[in-house]
Amino acid sequence: MAMDAGTIERLIRDTLPDARVSIEDLRGDGDHYAAHVVSSAFKGKTRVQQHQMVYQALQGRMGNELHALALQTSVPDDA
Amino acid sequence: MTDPNVADRIKRDVTDNDVVLFMKGTPVFPQCGFSAAVVQVLTHLGVKFKGIDVLADPSLRQGIKEFSSWPTIPQLYVKGEFVGGCDIIREMYESGELGELLSTRGVATTQAA
């Protein structure tokens, strides 16, 4: 099962409106992605909490439709 | 809902062992690239850990995801605390944070942090 990068980005932005999201389709198969998400909402949160926020935004798709999403999160420099 | 027995079992596993990795397959025969990557990091650091194969038990495979509110396997626990999945462990290993965390928590490694 595959999911397109646009959908992933939209779901993340719905929950984290200020997020800068860059997504790379690692194998070109719509199933293995790497995403870097930058949002001021991550400020003061642990890495685990930051990733949990992204997983929540994906509403249960992670680990189901979306098999592999290598995730990196960070806070913008000016936040 | 997680079976309370499964939740209890997980709690016991992560409390009784300093370092626990819930993974697909075993440390010797990982059955997923992400699990294998974390095993490799731990081996490289010379950390003694308990590997628990979630593929051997479907209720555990589901239960561990609910236990940590984390949707994927592998999951690494140090002294009862969930540290992260594959991406976080790799990132922390590369930055040296993982070695630091282990030594702060009093877990022996063969490699200097």
N, CA and C atoms of all chains as a GROMACS GRO file, in nm:
protein
  576
    1MET      N    1   0.084  -0.119   0.000
    1MET     CA    2   0.000   0.000   0.000
    1MET      C    3   0.088   0.124   0.000
    2ALA      N    4   0.046   0.222  -0.071
    2ALA     CA    5   0.130   0.340  -0.081
    2ALA      C    6   0.053   0.466  -0.045
    3MET      N    7   0.127   0.569  -0.020
    3MET     CA    8   0.068   0.697   0.016
    3MET      C    9   0.152   0.802  -0.054
    4ASP      N   10   0.086   0.907  -0.111
    4ASP     CA   11   0.174   1.000  -0.180
    4ASP      C   12   0.224   1.109  -0.086
    5ALA      N   13   0.337   1.165  -0.124
    5ALA     CA   14   0.407   1.261  -0.038
    5ALA      C   15   0.319   1.382  -0.005
    6GLY      N   16   0.236   1.423  -0.102
    6GLY     CA   17   0.148   1.539  -0.080
    6GLY      C   18   0.052   1.515   0.035
    7THR      N   19  -0.001   1.394   0.044
    7THR     CA   20  -0.094   1.360   0.152
    7THR      C   21  -0.024   1.364   0.287
    8ILE      N   22   0.097   1.311   0.291
    8ILE     CA   23   0.173   1.312   0.417
    8ILE      C   24   0.195   1.456   0.462
    9GLU      N   25   0.236   1.540   0.367
    9GLU     CA   26   0.264   1.679   0.400
    9GLU      C   27   0.137   1.750   0.449
   10ARG      N   28   0.026   1.725   0.381
   10ARG     CA   29  -0.099   1.791   0.417
   10ARG      C   30  -0.143   1.752   0.557
   11LEU      N   31  -0.134   1.624   0.589
   11LEU     CA   32  -0.175   1.576   0.722
   11LEU      C   33  -0.089   1.639   0.831
   12ILE      N   34   0.040   1.651   0.804
   12ILE     CA   35   0.129   1.711   0.904
   12ILE      C   36   0.094   1.858   0.924
   13ARG      N   37   0.070   1.929   0.813
   13ARG     CA   38   0.038   2.072   0.821
   13ARG      C   39  -0.098   2.098   0.885
   14ASP      N   40  -0.191   2.005   0.870
   14ASP     CA   41  -0.322   2.023   0.934
   14ASP      C   42  -0.307   2.033   1.084
   15THR      N   43  -0.211   1.958   1.139
   15THR     CA   44  -0.192   1.957   1.284
   15THR      C   45  -0.087   2.058   1.328
   16LEU      N   46   0.016   2.076   1.246
   16LEU     CA   47   0.125   2.169   1.279
   16LEU      C   48   0.132   2.272   1.167
   17PRO      N   49   0.046   2.376   1.174
   17PRO     CA   50   0.031   2.468   1.060
   17PRO      C   51   0.159   2.541   1.019
   18ASP      N   52   0.250   2.564   1.115
   18ASP     CA   53   0.370   2.641   1.078
   18ASP      C   54   0.482   2.549   1.026
   19ALA      N   55   0.454   2.420   1.015
   19ALA     CA   56   0.562   2.326   0.985
   19ALA      C   57   0.621   2.344   0.845
   20ARG      N   58   0.752   2.336   0.840
   20ARG     CA   59   0.820   2.322   0.710
   20ARG      C   60   0.846   2.173   0.694
   21VAL      N   61   0.793   2.119   0.587
   21VAL     CA   62   0.802   1.974   0.569
   21VAL      C   63   0.878   1.945   0.441
   22SER      N   64   0.984   1.869   0.450
   22SER     CA   65   1.047   1.823   0.325
   22SER      C   66   1.045   1.671   0.325
   23ILE      N   67   0.998   1.618   0.213
   23ILE     CA   68   0.979   1.474   0.204
   23ILE      C   69   1.055   1.420   0.084
   24GLU      N   70   1.121   1.311   0.109
   24GLU     CA   71   1.196   1.247   0.001
   24GLU      C   72   1.141   1.105  -0.016
   25ASP      N   73   1.108   1.071  -0.138
   25ASP     CA   74   1.062   0.935  -0.167
   25ASP      C   75   1.188   0.853  -0.194
   26LEU      N   76   1.226   0.773  -0.094
   26LEU     CA   77   1.359   0.712  -0.096
   26LEU      C   78   1.381   0.614  -0.210
   27ARG      N   79   1.274   0.542  -0.245
   27ARG     CA   80   1.292   0.441  -0.350
   27ARG      C   81   1.207   0.468  -0.471
   28GLY      N   82   1.130   0.578  -0.467
   28GLY     CA   83   1.042   0.609  -0.579
   28GLY      C   84   0.924   0.513  -0.588
   29ASP      N   85   0.893   0.445  -0.476
   29ASP     CA   86   0.782   0.349  -0.480
   29ASP      C   87   0.661   0.395  -0.399
   30GLY      N   88   0.667   0.521  -0.348
   30GLY     CA   89   0.554   0.573  -0.271
   30GLY      C   90   0.533   0.499  -0.141
   31ASP      N   91   0.634   0.432  -0.091
   31ASP     CA   92   0.617   0.352   0.030
   31ASP      C   93   0.731   0.368   0.130
   32HIS      N   94   0.840   0.425   0.086
   32HIS     CA   95   0.954   0.445   0.175
   32HIS      C   96   0.997   0.591   0.168
   33TYR      N   97   0.963   0.666   0.272
   33TYR     CA   98   0.989   0.808   0.271
   33TYR      C   99   1.085   0.849   0.381
   34ALA      N  100   1.149   0.961   0.360
   34ALA     CA  101   1.221   1.028   0.468
   34ALA      C  102   1.162   1.167   0.479
   35ALA      N  103   1.126   1.209   0.596
   35ALA     CA  104   1.068   1.342   0.614
   35ALA      C  105   1.145   1.420   0.718
   36HIS      N  106   1.164   1.547   0.689
   36HIS     CA  107   1.221   1.638   0.789
   36HIS      C  108   1.114   1.742   0.818
   37VAL      N  109   1.077   1.753   0.943
   37VAL     CA  110   0.971   1.845   0.982
   37VAL      C  111   1.028   1.948   1.079
   38VAL      N  112   1.011   2.076   1.043
   38VAL     CA  113   1.060   2.183   1.129
   38VAL      C  114   0.940   2.262   1.177
   39SER      N  115   0.921   2.272   1.309
   39SER     CA  116   0.805   2.345   1.360
   39SER      C  117   0.837   2.402   1.497
   40SER      N  118   0.784   2.523   1.522
   40SER     CA  119   0.807   2.586   1.653
   40SER      C  120   0.729   2.511   1.762
   41ALA      N  121   0.630   2.431   1.722
   41ALA     CA  122   0.552   2.354   1.820
   41ALA      C  123   0.638   2.250   1.890
   42PHE      N  124   0.754   2.218   1.834
   42PHE     CA  125   0.841   2.116   1.893
   42PHE      C  126   0.924   2.171   2.008
   43LYS      N  127   0.921   2.303   2.022
   43LYS     CA  128   1.008   2.367   2.122
   43LYS      C  129   0.980   2.312   2.262
   44GLY      N  130   1.088   2.276   2.332
   44GLY     CA  131   1.074   2.227   2.469
   44GLY      C  132   1.029   2.082   2.479
   45LYS      N  133   1.010   2.017   2.365
   45LYS     CA  134   0.967   1.877   2.368
   45LYS      C  135   1.087   1.785   2.344
   46THR      N  136   1.078   1.664   2.399
   46THR     CA  137   1.183   1.567   2.371
   46THR      C  138   1.165   1.514   2.229
   47ARG      N  139   1.268   1.448   2.179
   47ARG     CA  140   1.258   1.391   2.044
   47ARG      C  141   1.142   1.294   2.034
   48VAL      N  142   1.127   1.212   2.138
   48VAL     CA  143   1.017   1.116   2.136
   48VAL      C  144   0.884   1.190   2.124
   49GLN      N  145   0.866   1.296   2.203
   49GLN     CA  146   0.741   1.372   2.197
   49GLN      C  147   0.722   1.437   2.061
   50GLN      N  148   0.831   1.488   2.002
   50GLN     CA  149   0.821   1.551   1.870
   50GLN      C  150   0.776   1.451   1.765
   51HIS      N  151   0.835   1.333   1.769
   51HIS     CA  152   0.795   1.231   1.672
   51HIS      C  153   0.651   1.185   1.697
   52GLN      N  154   0.613   1.176   1.825
   52GLN     CA  155   0.476   1.138   1.856
   52GLN      C  156   0.376   1.238   1.800
   53MET      N  157   0.414   1.367   1.801
   53MET     CA  158   0.324   1.469   1.745
   53MET      C  159   0.304   1.447   1.596
   54VAL      N  160   0.411   1.412   1.527
   54VAL     CA  161   0.400   1.386   1.383
   54VAL      C  162   0.317   1.259   1.358
   55TYR      N  163   0.343   1.156   1.438
   55TYR     CA  164   0.266   1.032   1.421
   55TYR      C  165   0.118   1.056   1.445
   56GLN      N  166   0.089   1.142   1.545
   56GLN     CA  167  -0.051   1.174   1.573
   56GLN      C  168  -0.114   1.244   1.454
   57ALA      N  169  -0.038   1.335   1.393
   57ALA     CA  170  -0.088   1.407   1.276
   57ALA      C  171  -0.120   1.310   1.163
   58LEU      N  172  -0.048   1.201   1.158
   58LEU     CA  173  -0.070   1.103   1.050
   58LEU      C  174  -0.186   1.008   1.082
   59GLN      N  175  -0.247   1.030   1.196
   59GLN     CA  176  -0.372   0.960   1.233
   59GLN      C  177  -0.370   0.809   1.213
   60GLY      N  178  -0.269   0.748   1.269
   60GLY     CA  179  -0.268   0.602   1.268
   60GLY      C  180  -0.219   0.539   1.139
   61ARG      N  181  -0.182   0.623   1.042
   61ARG     CA  182  -0.136   0.564   0.914
   61ARG      C  183   0.005   0.507   0.926
   62MET      N  184   0.082   0.570   1.016
   62MET     CA  185   0.219   0.523   1.034
   62MET      C  186   0.215   0.381   1.090
   63GLY      N  187   0.290   0.292   1.028
   63GLY     CA  188   0.288   0.153   1.072
   63GLY      C  189   0.178   0.073   1.005
   64ASN      N  190   0.089   0.142   0.931
   64ASN     CA  191  -0.013   0.072   0.854
   64ASN      C  192   0.005   0.098   0.705
   65GLU      N  193  -0.074   0.198   0.650
   65GLU     CA  194  -0.055   0.227   0.507
   65GLU      C  195   0.088   0.272   0.478
   66LEU      N  196   0.141   0.342   0.578
   66LEU     CA  197   0.273   0.399   0.558
   66LEU      C  198   0.375   0.310   0.627
   67HIS      N  199   0.448   0.234   0.549
   67HIS     CA  200   0.539   0.136   0.608
   67HIS      C  201   0.663   0.203   0.665
   68ALA      N  202   0.724   0.287   0.586
   68ALA     CA  203   0.851   0.341   0.629
   68ALA      C  204   0.858   0.492   0.611
   69LEU      N  205   0.870   0.560   0.722
   69LEU     CA  206   0.890   0.704   0.717
   69LEU      C  207   1.003   0.735   0.814
   70ALA      N  208   1.121   0.756   0.758
   70ALA     CA  209   1.233   0.794   0.843
   70ALA      C  210   1.209   0.939   0.882
   71LEU      N  211   1.208   0.964   1.011
   71LEU     CA  212   1.164   1.095   1.057
   71LEU      C  213   1.276   1.170   1.126
   72GLN      N  214   1.283   1.300   1.092
   72GLN     CA  215   1.375   1.388   1.162
   72GLN      C  216   1.295   1.513   1.196
   73THR      N  217   1.305   1.557   1.319
   73THR     CA  218   1.229   1.676   1.357
   73THR      C  219   1.324   1.778   1.416
   74SER      N  220   1.292   1.906   1.396
   74SER     CA  221   1.369   2.009   1.462
   74SER      C  222   1.288   2.136   1.480
   75VAL      N  223   1.343   2.224   1.564
   75VAL     CA  224   1.279   2.352   1.595
   75VAL      C  225   1.348   2.456   1.508
   76PRO      N  226   1.273   2.551   1.450
   76PRO     CA  227   1.339   2.653   1.367
   76PRO      C  228   1.437   2.736   1.451
   77ASP      N  229   1.543   2.785   1.389
   77ASP     CA  230   1.648   2.858   1.461
   77ASP      C  231   1.595   2.980   1.535
   78ASP      N  232   1.492   3.044   1.478
   78ASP     CA  233   1.445   3.170   1.537
   78ASP      C  234   1.332   3.150   1.639
   79ALA      N  235   1.296   3.025   1.668
   79ALA     CA  236   1.184   3.002   1.760
   79ALA      C  237   1.230   3.009   1.906
   80MET      N  238  -0.767  -0.201   2.283
   80MET     CA  239  -0.719  -0.200   2.422
   80MET      C  240  -0.615  -0.309   2.445
   81THR      N  241  -0.512  -0.273   2.519
   81THR     CA  242  -0.411  -0.373   2.551
   81THR      C  243  -0.462  -0.464   2.662
   82ASP      N  244  -0.440  -0.589   2.647
   82ASP     CA  245  -0.463  -0.687   2.752
   82ASP      C  246  -0.379  -0.645   2.874
   83PRO      N  247  -0.441  -0.631   2.991
   83PRO     CA  248  -0.362  -0.586   3.109
   83PRO      C  249  -0.243  -0.677   3.138
   84ASN      N  250  -0.256  -0.806   3.106
   84ASN     CA  251  -0.143  -0.897   3.128
   84ASN      C  252  -0.024  -0.862   3.040
   85VAL      N  253  -0.055  -0.818   2.917
   85VAL     CA  254   0.052  -0.779   2.824
   85VAL      C  255   0.121  -0.654   2.876
   86ALA      N  256   0.042  -0.557   2.918
   86ALA     CA  257   0.099  -0.433   2.972
   86ALA      C  258   0.187  -0.463   3.094
   87ASP      N  259   0.140  -0.553   3.181
   87ASP     CA  260   0.217  -0.591   3.299
   87ASP      C  261   0.349  -0.656   3.260
   88ARG      N  262   0.339  -0.743   3.161
   88ARG     CA  263   0.458  -0.814   3.115
   88ARG      C  264   0.562  -0.716   3.061
   89ILE      N  265   0.513  -0.618   2.983
   89ILE     CA  266   0.605  -0.520   2.925
   89ILE      C  267   0.671  -0.440   3.038
   90LYS      N  268   0.588  -0.397   3.132
   90LYS     CA  269   0.641  -0.318   3.244
   90LYS      C  270   0.749  -0.397   3.319
   91ARG      N  271   0.722  -0.525   3.340
   91ARG     CA  272   0.820  -0.609   3.409
   91ARG      C  273   0.949  -0.621   3.329
   92ASP      N  274   0.934  -0.645   3.199
   92ASP     CA  275   1.053  -0.660   3.114
   92ASP      C  276   1.140  -0.535   3.116
   93VAL      N  277   1.078  -0.418   3.107
   93VAL     CA  278   1.158  -0.296   3.099
   93VAL      C  279   1.210  -0.252   3.235
   94THR      N  280   1.150  -0.306   3.342
   94THR     CA  281   1.197  -0.272   3.477
   94THR      C  282   1.308  -0.368   3.521
   95ASP      N  283   1.292  -0.495   3.484
   95ASP     CA  284   1.388  -0.596   3.530
   95ASP      C  285   1.518  -0.596   3.450
   96ASN      N  286   1.516  -0.535   3.332
   96ASN     CA  287   1.636  -0.534   3.248
   96ASN      C  288   1.676  -0.390   3.218
   97ASP      N  289   1.805  -0.361   3.229
   97ASP     CA  290   1.852  -0.224   3.207
   97ASP      C  291   1.822  -0.176   3.066
   98VAL      N  292   1.851  -0.259   2.969
   98VAL     CA  293   1.833  -0.219   2.829
   98VAL      C  294   1.752  -0.327   2.758
   99VAL      N  295   1.638  -0.286   2.703
   99VAL     CA  296   1.550  -0.380   2.636
   99VAL      C  297   1.516  -0.328   2.497
  100LEU      N  298   1.528  -0.416   2.400
  100LEU     CA  299   1.490  -0.380   2.264
  100LEU      C  300   1.376  -0.469   2.216
  101PHE      N  301   1.261  -0.406   2.192
  101PHE     CA  302   1.150  -0.478   2.130
  101PHE      C  303   1.173  -0.470   1.980
  102MET      N  304   1.182  -0.585   1.917
  102MET     CA  305   1.228  -0.588   1.777
  102MET      C  306   1.156  -0.698   1.699
  103LYS      N  307   1.176  -0.694   1.568
  103LYS     CA  308   1.126  -0.802   1.484
  103LYS      C  309   1.241  -0.898   1.459
  104GLY      N  310   1.224  -1.020   1.504
  104GLY     CA  311   1.331  -1.118   1.497
  104GLY      C  312   1.412  -1.115   1.625
  105THR      N  313   1.527  -1.178   1.622
  105THR     CA  314   1.614  -1.184   1.740
  105THR      C  315   1.742  -1.107   1.711
  106PRO      N  316   1.818  -1.071   1.816
  106PRO     CA  317   1.943  -1.000   1.792
  106PRO      C  318   2.034  -1.073   1.693
  107VAL      N  319   2.032  -1.205   1.695
  107VAL     CA  320   2.117  -1.281   1.603
  107VAL      C  321   2.056  -1.286   1.462
  108PHE      N  322   1.924  -1.297   1.456
  108PHE     CA  323   1.855  -1.299   1.326
  108PHE      C  324   1.744  -1.195   1.319
  109PRO      N  325   1.781  -1.068   1.306
  109PRO     CA  326   1.677  -0.965   1.293
  109PRO      C  327   1.600  -0.988   1.164
  110GLN      N  328   1.469  -0.962   1.168
  110GLN     CA  329   1.390  -0.986   1.047
  110GLN      C  330   1.339  -0.858   0.985
  111CYS      N  331   1.404  -0.748   1.017
  111CYS     CA  332   1.364  -0.620   0.962
  111CYS      C  333   1.487  -0.531   0.967
  112GLY      N  334   1.506  -0.451   0.864
  112GLY     CA  335   1.625  -0.367   0.854
  112GLY      C  336   1.636  -0.265   0.967
  113PHE      N  337   1.519  -0.215   1.012
  113PHE     CA  338   1.521  -0.113   1.117
  113PHE      C  339   1.564  -0.174   1.251
  114SER      N  340   1.513  -0.295   1.277
  114SER     CA  341   1.554  -0.365   1.399
  114SER      C  342   1.702  -0.398   1.392
  115ALA      N  343   1.747  -0.443   1.276
  115ALA     CA  344   1.888  -0.478   1.259
  115ALA      C  345   1.978  -0.357   1.284
  116ALA      N  346   1.933  -0.240   1.240
  116ALA     CA  347   2.014  -0.119   1.256
  116ALA      C  348   2.035  -0.087   1.403
  117VAL      N  349   1.931  -0.104   1.485
  117VAL     CA  350   1.944  -0.072   1.627
  117VAL      C  351   2.031  -0.177   1.698
  118VAL      N  352   2.015  -0.303   1.659
  118VAL     CA  353   2.101  -0.409   1.714
  118VAL      C  354   2.247  -0.375   1.686
  119GLN      N  355   2.272  -0.328   1.566
  119GLN     CA  356   2.408  -0.296   1.526
  119GLN      C  357   2.466  -0.183   1.612
  120VAL      N  358   2.385  -0.081   1.636
  120VAL     CA  359   2.429   0.031   1.720
  120VAL      C  360   2.463  -0.019   1.861
  121LEU      N  361   2.373  -0.100   1.918
  121LEU     CA  362   2.394  -0.148   2.055
  121LEU      C  363   2.517  -0.238   2.062
  122THR      N  364   2.534  -0.320   1.960
  122THR     CA  365   2.649  -0.409   1.956
  122THR      C  366   2.777  -0.329   1.947
  123HIS      N  367   2.771  -0.226   1.865
  123HIS     CA  368   2.887  -0.141   1.846
  123HIS      C  369   2.927  -0.070   1.974
  124LEU      N  370   2.827  -0.030   2.053
  124LEU     CA  371   2.854   0.036   2.180
  124LEU      C  372   2.894  -0.065   2.288
  125GLY      N  373   2.875  -0.194   2.256
  125GLY     CA  374   2.908  -0.296   2.354
  125GLY      C  375   2.811  -0.300   2.471
  126VAL      N  376   2.684  -0.272   2.443
  126VAL     CA  377   2.582  -0.271   2.548
  126VAL      C  378   2.518  -0.408   2.557
  127LYS      N  379   2.503  -0.455   2.679
  127LYS     CA  380   2.428  -0.579   2.698
  127LYS      C  381   2.281  -0.545   2.698
  128PHE      N  382   2.203  -0.614   2.614
  128PHE     CA  383   2.060  -0.582   2.612
  128PHE      C  384   1.978  -0.709   2.595
  129LYS      N  385   1.851  -0.697   2.632
  129LYS     CA  386   1.759  -0.808   2.611
  129LYS      C  387   1.676  -0.777   2.486
  130GLY      N  388   1.682  -0.867   2.389
  130GLY     CA  389   1.601  -0.850   2.268
  130GLY      C  390   1.472  -0.929   2.284
  131ILE      N  391   1.359  -0.866   2.255
  131ILE     CA  392   1.231  -0.935   2.263
  131ILE      C  393   1.166  -0.933   2.126
  132ASP      N  394   1.138  -1.052   2.075
  132ASP     CA  395   1.085  -1.066   1.940
  132ASP      C  396   0.932  -1.049   1.940
  133VAL      N  397   0.885  -0.940   1.884
  133VAL     CA  398   0.739  -0.916   1.885
  133VAL      C  399   0.667  -1.004   1.782
  134LEU      N  400   0.742  -1.055   1.686
  134LEU     CA  401   0.678  -1.141   1.584
  134LEU      C  402   0.632  -1.273   1.645
  135ALA      N  403   0.694  -1.309   1.760
  135ALA     CA  404   0.658  -1.434   1.825
  135ALA      C  405   0.525  -1.423   1.900
  136ASP      N  406   0.475  -1.302   1.918
  136ASP     CA  407   0.356  -1.282   1.999
  136ASP      C  408   0.274  -1.162   1.950
  137PRO      N  409   0.164  -1.187   1.878
  137PRO     CA  410   0.084  -1.078   1.820
  137PRO      C  411   0.030  -0.981   1.926
  138SER      N  412  -0.002  -1.031   2.045
  138SER     CA  413  -0.058  -0.940   2.145
  138SER      C  414   0.050  -0.846   2.198
  139LEU      N  415   0.173  -0.895   2.199
  139LEU     CA  416   0.285  -0.811   2.240
  139LEU      C  417   0.315  -0.708   2.130
  140ARG      N  418   0.306  -0.750   2.008
  140ARG     CA  419   0.334  -0.662   1.894
  140ARG      C  420   0.240  -0.542   1.897
  141GLN      N  421   0.113  -0.565   1.930
  141GLN     CA  422   0.016  -0.457   1.941
  141GLN      C  423   0.034  -0.384   2.074
  142GLY      N  424   0.054  -0.462   2.180
  142GLY     CA  425   0.061  -0.404   2.314
  142GLY      C  426   0.175  -0.305   2.333
  143ILE      N  427   0.288  -0.333   2.273
  143ILE     CA  428   0.404  -0.244   2.292
  143ILE      C  429   0.379  -0.109   2.225
  144LYS      N  430   0.302  -0.110   2.115
  144LYS     CA  431   0.271   0.016   2.046
  144LYS      C  432   0.182   0.104   2.133
  145GLU      N  433   0.090   0.040   2.204
  145GLU     CA  434   0.001   0.116   2.292
  145GLU      C  435   0.073   0.159   2.420
  146PHE      N  436   0.161   0.073   2.468
  146PHE     CA  437   0.237   0.102   2.590
  146PHE      C  438   0.313   0.233   2.578
  147SER      N  439   0.373   0.256   2.462
  147SER     CA  440   0.460   0.372   2.443
  147SER      C  441   0.398   0.481   2.358
  148SER      N  442   0.274   0.462   2.310
  148SER     CA  443   0.214   0.552   2.210
  148SER      C  444   0.310   0.572   2.093
  149TRP      N  445   0.362   0.464   2.047
  149TRP     CA  446   0.462   0.470   1.939
  149TRP      C  447   0.422   0.365   1.836
  150PRO      N  448   0.406   0.403   1.710
  150PRO     CA  449   0.342   0.312   1.615
  150PRO      C  450   0.432   0.208   1.551
  151THR      N  451   0.560   0.215   1.577
  151THR     CA  452   0.650   0.126   1.501
  151THR      C  453   0.743   0.047   1.593
  152ILE      N  454   0.798  -0.059   1.537
  152ILE     CA  455   0.900  -0.143   1.598
  152ILE      C  456   1.025  -0.120   1.513
  153PRO      N  457   1.142  -0.116   1.567
  153PRO     CA  458   1.188  -0.140   1.705
  153PRO      C  459   1.160  -0.026   1.802
  154GLN      N  460   1.169  -0.063   1.931
  154GLN     CA  461   1.158   0.034   2.040
  154GLN      C  462   1.263   0.001   2.145
  155LEU      N  463   1.340   0.103   2.182
  155LEU     CA  464   1.446   0.081   2.281
  155LEU      C  465   1.409   0.143   2.416
  156TYR      N  466   1.429   0.066   2.522
  156TYR     CA  467   1.404   0.112   2.658
  156TYR      C  468   1.532   0.104   2.738
  157VAL      N  469   1.562   0.212   2.812
  157VAL     CA  470   1.676   0.211   2.901
  157VAL      C  471   1.626   0.242   3.042
  158LYS      N  472   1.653   0.152   3.135
  158LYS     CA  473   1.608   0.168   3.274
  158LYS      C  474   1.460   0.204   3.280
  159GLY      N  475   1.381   0.134   3.205
  159GLY     CA  476   1.236   0.153   3.211
  159GLY      C  477   1.182   0.266   3.129
  160GLU      N  478   1.270   0.345   3.068
  160GLU     CA  479   1.223   0.462   2.994
  160GLU      C  480   1.235   0.438   2.843
  161PHE      N  481   1.129   0.473   2.770
  161PHE     CA  482   1.131   0.461   2.625
  161PHE      C  483   1.223   0.568   2.567
  162VAL      N  484   1.324   0.526   2.492
  162VAL     CA  485   1.422   0.621   2.439
  162VAL      C  486   1.391   0.657   2.294
  163GLY      N  487   1.344   0.560   2.216
  163GLY     CA  488   1.310   0.594   2.079
  163GLY      C  489   1.307   0.473   1.989
  164GLY      N  490   1.273   0.501   1.863
  164GLY     CA  491   1.275   0.400   1.759
  164GLY      C  492   1.403   0.413   1.679
  165CYS      N  493   1.405   0.353   1.564
  165CYS     CA  494   1.527   0.344   1.484
  165CYS      C  495   1.588   0.481   1.450
  166ASP      N  496   1.505   0.575   1.404
  166ASP     CA  497   1.559   0.706   1.362
  166ASP      C  498   1.625   0.779   1.477
  167ILE      N  499   1.555   0.780   1.591
  167ILE     CA  500   1.606   0.852   1.708
  167ILE      C  501   1.733   0.787   1.759
  168ILE      N  502   1.735   0.655   1.764
  168ILE     CA  503   1.853   0.585   1.814
  168ILE      C  504   1.973   0.612   1.725
  169ARG      N  505   1.949   0.608   1.594
  169ARG     CA  506   2.058   0.634   1.501
  169ARG      C  507   2.112   0.777   1.518
  170GLU      N  508   2.018   0.871   1.527
  170GLU     CA  509   2.056   1.011   1.543
  170GLU      C  510   2.134   1.031   1.674
  171MET      N  511   2.084   0.968   1.782
  171MET     CA  512   2.150   0.984   1.912
  171MET      C  513   2.285   0.915   1.915
  172TYR      N  514   2.297   0.806   1.841
  172TYR     CA  515   2.425   0.736   1.835
  172TYR      C  516   2.528   0.822   1.763
  173GLU      N  517   2.486   0.878   1.650
  173GLU     CA  518   2.580   0.957   1.570
  173GLU      C  519   2.625   1.083   1.644
  174SER      N  520   2.535   1.141   1.723
  174SER     CA  521   2.571   1.264   1.793
  174SER      C  522   2.642   1.235   1.925
  175GLY      N  523   2.649   1.106   1.964
  175GLY     CA  524   2.713   1.072   2.089
  175GLY      C  525   2.618   1.075   2.209
  176GLU      N  526   2.494   1.119   2.185
  176GLU     CA  527   2.398   1.130   2.296
  176GLU      C  528   2.361   0.995   2.356
  177LEU      N  529   2.358   0.893   2.272
  177LEU     CA  530   2.316   0.762   2.322
  177LEU      C  531   2.418   0.708   2.422
  178GLY      N  532   2.545   0.721   2.386
  178GLY     CA  533   2.651   0.679   2.476
  178GLY      C  534   2.644   0.755   2.609
  179GLU      N  535   2.618   0.886   2.598
  179GLU     CA  536   2.606   0.969   2.718
  179GLU      C  537   2.490   0.925   2.805
  180LEU      N  538   2.375   0.902   2.739
  180LEU     CA  539   2.256   0.861   2.813
  180LEU      C  540   2.283   0.732   2.890
  181LEU      N  541   2.348   0.636   2.820
  181LEU     CA  542   2.375   0.507   2.883
  181LEU      C  543   2.466   0.523   3.003
  182SER      N  544   2.570   0.606   2.988
  182SER     CA  545   2.663   0.618   3.100
  182SER      C  546   2.599   0.698   3.213
  183THR      N  547   2.516   0.797   3.180
  183THR     CA  548   2.444   0.871   3.285
  183THR      C  549   2.355   0.777   3.366
  184ARG      N  550   2.294   0.682   3.295
  184ARG     CA  551   2.203   0.590   3.363
  184ARG      C  552   2.277   0.472   3.426
  185GLY      N  553   2.409   0.474   3.415
  185GLY     CA  554   2.487   0.368   3.478
  185GLY      C  555   2.486   0.236   3.404
  186VAL      N  556   2.469   0.241   3.271
  186VAL     CA  557   2.472   0.118   3.192
  186VAL      C  558   2.612   0.104   3.132
  187ALA      N  559   2.670  -0.013   3.152
  187ALA     CA  560   2.807  -0.033   3.104
  187ALA      C  561   2.814  -0.045   2.952
  188THR      N  562   2.911   0.022   2.893
  188THR     CA  563   2.941   0.006   2.751
  188THR      C  564   3.090  -0.024   2.740
  189THR      N  565   3.129  -0.089   2.630
  189THR     CA  566   3.271  -0.116   2.616
  189THR      C  567   3.340  -0.001   2.544
  190GLN      N  568   3.258   0.087   2.484
  190GLN     CA  569   3.316   0.198   2.410
  190GLN      C  570   3.298   0.325   2.492
  191ALA      N  571   3.402   0.408   2.499
  191ALA     CA  572   3.388   0.534   2.572
  191ALA      C  573   3.284   0.620   2.504
  192ALA      N  574   3.204   0.689   2.581
  192ALA     CA  575   3.096   0.772   2.525
  192ALA      C  576   3.152   0.892   2.450
   0.00000   0.00000   0.00000
